[in-house]
Amino acid sequence: MDTKVGYTGGSTAQPTYKSVCMGDGHTEALQITFDPDAISFEEVLNSFFRQHQPSKSNEQYKSAIWYASDEQKRIAEKVIASQGEAAQKYTELAPSQAWYEAEDYHQRNTVKKLGAYACFVVLATVYDYLK
């Protein structure tokens, strides 16, 4: 499994941390690459919800799942429904959009400072593991 921090969901080309903070429409996000033979998409989403409590927020920090297929959408709808009222009300579900990798100093923040960043982690597009 691999993760990358970046930005997605907005319309500005080549966003930066500064532009996202200024409200360019992108969301700070976590892109997860995984081997579906080792962990299911449903398990990835359940792990996300164990670390994230959806709540009303601006575009930069919103709770969102960007899916890569109709099957992922179906699974995400099922998992969101199982997470309670807040997840159902505040978690946006949308097809994958353009991905922009964040600056180097943002990479691995979830590993370096998990306690500080766990509430800001947003699950982004999940791609099948490239073998």
C-alpha positions in Angstrom: 0.0 0.0 0.0 1.2 3.5 -0.8 -0.1 6.9 -0.1 0.4 10.4 -1.5 -0.9 13.7 -0.2 -2.3 16.1 -2.8 -5.2 18.1 -4.0 -8.3 17.2 -6.0 -11.9 18.3 -6.6 -11.3 21.9 -7.7 -11.1 23.6 -11.1 -7.8 25.4 -10.7 -4.9 23.9 -12.7 -1.8 23.2 -10.7 -3.0 24.1 -7.2 -0.5 24.7 -4.4 -1.0 24.6 -0.7 -1.2 28.4 -0.7 -3.9 28.4 -3.4 -5.9 25.7 -1.6 -5.7 27.6 1.7 -7.0 30.7 -0.2 -10.1 28.7 -1.4 -9.3 27.6 -4.9 -11.9 24.8 -4.6 -9.6 21.9 -4.1 -9.6 19.6 -1.2 -6.5 18.4 0.7 -6.6 14.7 0.0 -4.9 11.3 0.5 -4.5 9.1 -2.6 -4.2 5.4 -1.7 -2.7 2.8 -4.0 -3.5 -0.7 -2.8 -3.4 -4.3 -3.8 -7.1 -5.5 -3.9 -5.9 -9.1 -3.3 -4.4 -8.0 0.0 -7.0 -5.5 1.2 -10.5 -4.7 -0.1 -11.8 -1.3 -1.0 -14.4 -1.7 1.8 -11.6 -2.3 4.3 -9.8 0.8 3.1 -12.9 2.8 3.6 -13.7 1.4 7.0 -10.1 2.3 8.0 -10.7 5.8 6.8 -13.8 6.2 8.9 -12.1 4.9 12.0 -9.6 7.8 11.7 -12.0 10.5 10.4 -15.1 12.0 11.8 -17.1 13.7 9.0 -18.4 17.1 9.9 -19.4 20.3 8.1 -16.3 21.9 6.6 -15.0 24.1 3.8 -13.8 22.7 0.5 -10.2 22.5 1.8 -11.0 20.0 4.6 -14.3 18.4 3.5 -15.0 14.7 3.9 -15.0 13.1 0.5 -14.5 9.9 -1.4 -13.6 10.0 -5.1 -14.2 6.6 -6.7 -12.6 5.1 -9.7 -15.4 2.7 -10.8 -19.1 1.9 -10.5 -18.2 -0.9 -8.1 -16.2 1.4 -5.9 -19.1 3.8 -5.9 -21.5 1.0 -4.8 -19.2 -0.1 -2.0 -18.6 3.5 -0.8 -22.4 4.1 -0.7 -22.8 1.0 1.5 -19.9 2.0 3.8 -21.1 5.6 4.2 -24.6 4.3 5.0 -23.2 2.1 7.7 -21.3 5.0 9.4 -24.2 6.9 10.8 -25.9 10.3 10.3 -22.8 12.5 10.2 -21.1 10.4 7.5 -24.3 10.3 5.4 -24.8 14.1 5.8 -21.2 15.3 5.3 -19.3 12.8 3.1 -19.3 13.8 -0.5 -19.1 10.9 -3.0 -17.9 11.8 -6.6 -16.1 10.3 -9.5 -12.3 10.6 -9.7 -11.1 14.0 -10.8 -7.7 15.5 -11.7 -5.0 14.8 -9.0 -2.3 17.2 -8.1 0.5 15.9 -5.9 1.2 18.2 -2.9 4.5 19.8 -2.2 7.3 17.5 -0.9 7.1 18.9 2.6 3.4 17.6 2.9 4.2 14.0 2.0 4.2 11.6 4.8 2.6 14.1 7.3 0.1 11.5 8.2 2.9 9.2 9.2 5.0 11.9 10.9 2.2 13.6 12.8 -0.8 11.2 12.7 -2.4 12.6 15.8 -2.3 16.1 14.4 -3.4 15.3 10.9 -5.8 12.4 11.3 -8.9 14.6 11.4 -7.8 16.3 8.1 -7.1 13.2 6.1 -9.6 12.9 3.3 -9.7 9.8 1.2 -9.1 10.5 -2.5 -9.1 8.4 -5.6 -8.2 4.8 -4.8 -6.3 3.1 -7.7 -5.8 -0.7 -8.0 -2.3 -1.7 -7.1 0.1 -1.7 -10.0 1.9 -5.0 -10.1 
